[in-house]
Amino acid sequence: MKTNDLKEPSPLEKVTLPTAAMPGRMDSLGRSMKRAPRRILGQFGGENAGGQAYHVMSRTAGGEMVFGDVEKEAFRRLMWRMSKFSGGEVLTYAVMGNHFHMLAKVPERAKFLKRFEGEGGEMKLMEHLSLLYSKAYINGVKAELVRVREAGRETEAEAILETFRRRFCDLSIFVKELKERFSRWFNKHHGRRGTLWMDRFKSVLVEDGEALRTMALYIDLNPVRAGLVEDPKDYRWTGYGEATGGSKRARRGLCKVMEAPMDSWEQKRGGRTPAEAYRCWLFGEGIEVGSGDDERVERRALEASGLLKPALPLKKKGFSKERVEAVLKAGGKLSRAELLRCQVRWFSDGVAIGSKGFVEGIFTRCREHFGPQRKTGARPVREDAGGLHALRELRRRAVT
């Protein structure tokens, strides 16, 4: 096959392609050529430090609303890829039109690095690099290691390996590289140059328990507070929105927030599932704040003290009291129709959906587009009682 016969990757495919070292940011061995990583409160407590959660937020330069659906989806995909590479755990997140929020946990570095120790550890490290780097780049690193070792410079070989290991379980490096890689993709996609982000990211150390839950709810309610959706499940680019679409990784993050077993999203605990409990929490936290008499009195006091600008409204968008009561009365359960809509939201262009026979026929005609291990085409949509099937490997349950 000629090179020009290859299909041009879509913009979203390009954001997840393996790369070489970032030009202007890393040298040939991945070492930083720019300013030192930012110190994060509570993160550098020794080799065994870790396990803390942080609320991370960053805004575009000038606060411009430059992220549409494609940009939000690209950021989401890159975020998960970078978190897997760096060892960070994303508990929940929200990608908005001009900023993002992320609730991330940094695991213990010493525990994470054990996988790369001992016999076969270096090979596992090279395999881990494939999450981010191209085969050509990794082969170049391997060749450099062979060269310096043949010259008897084992200390130099160890230094090369350490340039990669030191990037793991470091929130500052994780977020910095995420923003830089996304900026490169964004500028190339839009044919622009220059700074995309306003400044370095902001981070807040969050205590486990009630504080962590409150922060997660705040993040997942962002699109509701911004008036983009009336129901948080309908916004695709949040942890809760992704969880309702069936994402196992998003569900696991929220289970950690709720101090529930990792894969218990659909399991009853205390009379309801974590999915139902979290939805009740969201609506309880997201009730709309009006501008009644009490609010007006408080407003005048704040304005008089200089803590509130006169033009700044106190009204806070959210759910009506009646809507909150209805969700709580239903125990946070979603109807089958709502579950199906959540799952359909994740379909890609060109995916077939219909009866089992219809989908299998499409699969047979398009067999060359699927891997050799794929034996059948139809995948049941289990929330649908009428036997609906889809061609793509969908999230098994939209919400349970």
N, C-alpha and C positions, 0 to 999 in steps of 0.2 A: 504493500500500500504506500502510495506517495504521501509525503508530508502534507501537501495541499489538499489531499482527499480527506484528511482527518476533520472531524466535526469541531468547530470552534466552540470552546466551553462557554457556557452562559456566565453572566456576571456573578451569580451565586455559586457556581462551580469553581470559578477562579479564586474566590475568597478562601476555599479550603484546599487548594492545590499545594503540594509540598514545595518548598522554596529553598534557595541557598541562604547564606547569611544575609541579614538586612543591610543593603548598601548604605554607607554613611553612618551606620549604627554599630556594626560589629566588624571585627577584623576577620581574617580568613579562618580563624578557629572559633568564631562565635564570641570573642571577648569584646566587652563594651568599649566603645571609643568616645562615649559621651559622659555626661555628669553622673556622679554616683547615685545609686538608688536612694529613694527617699526613706528616711527612718520612720517606721510606723510604731506608734505608741503600743507598748506591750509585746511587740513581735520579737525583739532581740533580747531574749532572756536566757541565752545559752543554747547549746546544741540540742537539748531536749525540749526547748520552748515550742509551743504550738498549741493548737486546739482552740484558739481564740476566734471569735467571729467579728467581722468588721462590716460596717455599712460604708460602701464606696459610692461616690457620686462624681460625675464630671460633666461639664457643659461645653457646647460648641462655642467657638470664638464669636463674641458679640451676641450670643444667645440666638443665632439664626435658626429657624425651623427648616433644617436641610435634610432630615431623615424621613423618607417616604417608606412605603412597604418593603421595597427591595433593600434599602439601606438597613432597615431594622432587622430584616431576616438575615442579611449578611453579617451584621454585628452579632446576632444570636448564635449563628453557626460558628463564627470565629471564637466567641466567648467560651463555648463548650469545648472546642478543640484546644484552646490555650489552657483552659483549666485542667484538662486531662493531662496535658504535657507538663504543666508546672506542679501538679499535685494539689492545687486549690480545689475546694469544694464550694460550688455555687448552691446556696440554699434557696434563694429566689432572686428575682431581678425584674426590672422594668426598663424597656427601651422606648423612649419618648421621641418627640420630634426634634428636640435640641439638647437632650441630655439622657444619661442613663443612671439607674440605680442598681446596685448589686450588693446582696448580702452574702458574703463569702467567709468561709472558715479555712484557716491555715492549719493543716495537720502537723504533727510532730515531725520535724525534719529527719531526725535520727531514725525514726521508725520507717519513714518513707524510703530513705536511702539504703536500707538493709537489702532491698531487692536487687541492688547493683553491687553487692559485696560478694566476696568469695569466688569459688570456681564458677565460671560462666557469667559472672556479674558484669564484666565489660561487654560481653555479647548482648546481654539484656539491655544495657545502656544504649548501645548502637541501635537496637530494635526500637527502643523508646524514642530515639531521635527521629525515627521515621514518621512519627505523629506530626512533625513540623517540617522536616527537611527532606530534600530530594535524595534519591539514591546516589546521584553523582556527587553531591556534597558530602554525604556520609562516607562514600568510598574514598573521597579525598582525605577525610579525617583519619580513616583507617590506614591509608598509605602513609600519612605523616607520622602516625604512631609507630608503624613498622620502621620507618626511616630513622627516627630518633633512638629507638631501642637498639637497632643494629649498630648505631654509633655509641652504644653504651650509656645513653643519657636517659635513664629511667625516670629521674626526677622531672625532666622536661615532659615526658609522656604523662606522668601523673598530673602535671600542671594543666595539660591539654584537657584531660578528663574532668578536672576540677572546674574548668570554665563552664562546663555544662551542669555539673552536679550542684554548683552554688546557685543556680537559677531556680532550683526546685524549692517549694514550700516558702517562697518569699513573696508576700503580697505586693510589695512595691514593684518588683521585677515583673510579676504576672500582669498587673494592670498597665504598667508602662509599655510592655511589649504588645499587649492587646490593643491599646490605643494607637501605637505606632503602626502596627500591621494593618489595622482598620483604616488609618489615615492614608496609607499607601494605596490600598484598594480603592478607597473613596476618590482620591485624587485622580487615579488612573481611569476609573469608571466615568468620572465627570469631566475629564480633560482639564483639570485645574491644578494649581500649584499653591503652596503656602500652608500655613497653619490651619488645622481643622479645629483643634481644641483650645478652649480659653486659657487653661493653665494646667498645672499638675492637678491630679485628682484629690478630692477631699476624702478623708476616712475617719470613721468613728468606731472605737472599740465598743462592742456590745456584749453585755453580760448574758450568759445563758439563762433560760427560763422566761419569766414574764417580759423582760426587756427585749429579748430576742424575738418573741412572738409579736410584740407590739411593733417592732421595726419591720418585720416581715409583712404584717398587715398594712402598714403605711406604704410600703413599696408596691404591693399588689393592688392597692386602691388608687394608685397614681392616675391611671387612665379614666377612672370614674370621677375623681376630683377635677380632672382636666376637662370633663364633659365629652370625652371621646366615645364612651360607651355607657350604657345604663346598668350593665351587669358585668362584673369583673371577669367572668368566664368567657366573654365575647371579645376580649382583647388578646390577640395571639402572642404578643411579645412581652409577657410577664411569666413568672414562675407558675402562678396559679392558672393562667390561661393555657400554658403549655401542658400543665398537669391534667387539665380537663380534656385536652386533646389526646391524652393517653401516654405522654412521655414518662418513661420509667425514671429517668434521671431527675426530672422536675418533681415527680412525686416523692422520690427519696429525699430530696432536699427539704421539702415541706414536712415530711415525716420527722426529720431531725429537728426541725423547728418546734414540732409538737411533742417532742420527746417520745415518739412512738417507734416501734420496730421498723427497720429500714423499708421493708416491702409490705407494709401493713395497710397501705392506702385503701384497700377494698375490704379490710377485715373489721368486723364489729369489735369495738372496744368501749365498754361502758354503755352499751345500747345503741351506739352509732359508729360509723366508720370515720377515720381521720378526714376523709374528703367531706363528709357531711358536717363534722365538727368545725373544720376550717372555714367552710362556707358560712356557717352560723357566726363565727368570729368576725369574718369580713363584714357581714351586714350589720352586726352589732357595733363594730368600730366605725363603719362608714355612713352612719346616719347623717343626714344633711343638717348643717348648722344654719339656722335662719337668722333673721335680723329683727327679732321681736323686741319687746320693751327691755328685757334684761340685757340683751346684746347692745341696745342703743345706750343704756346707762354705762355699761362697761366701755363702750367705744368712746364716749365723752371723757371718761376718766383717763383712758389711755392717750387720747389726743392732748388732754390738758398736761399730762406728764411728759409729752414729747416722744412717747414710745410708739406712737402710731401716726402715720401720715393721714391728714384729713381726707384724702381722696381714696385711701385704701379701704375696700369693702370688707366687712366682717363675715359676710355670707360665705359658707363653705359648701360646695356642691357635694352631693352624696345621695343616699337613698331616703325616700320618704318614710315616715314613721309607719305608715300602713304597709309598705313594701317590706320593711324589716320584720314587722310582726308576722307577715305571711311566710317569709322564709324560715323564721324561727319556729312557727307552727308546723311547717312541713319537715322540720328537723334537718334542714339543709339538703334534702333529697332533690334530685333533678328528675324531670319526667323523661321517658324514653325518647320523645321527640327532641328534647333539649340535649340529651346525650348524643344522639345521632348528629345533630347540627354541630356539636363540638368536634366530633370526629371528622365530619365532612370538611370542616374548615381546614384540615391539614392536607387535603388531597392536592396533588400536583397536577399541572396541566397535562391533559392527554390520558389520565387514568380512567379506566373503564369501570363502571359500577352498574350492577343489574343482577339478573339471576345467575346461578352457578353455571348453567350451560352457556349463557351469553358471554360471561367473562372467560370461560375456558376456550371458547371459540376465538376470542380476541388474542388470548395467550398463544394459541397454536399458530395463528397467522403472523404473530410478531415474535416468534420464538427466538430469533437471532438477537433480540435486544435484552435477553435475560441470560444469566450465568448458567453454566452447565449443571450446577447442583440443583437448580430450580426444576422440579418435576411437574408441578401443577401450577395453575394460574390463579384460581379462585381462592380468595381469603374471606371467610365469613365476617360480617359486621355484626357482632354478637348482640348489640343493643337493638337491632332490628328484628322484630318478631316475624317478618314476612319472608325470611330467607334471602335477604339482600347480601350480595357478595361484591368484593372489589378486587381489582387486579393487583394493586400494590399491597405490600406487607404493611398493613395499618397498625396503629396502636390497638392493642387487643381490646381494651376497654376504655371508653372515653372518660367516664367518671364512675366510680363505684362507691 
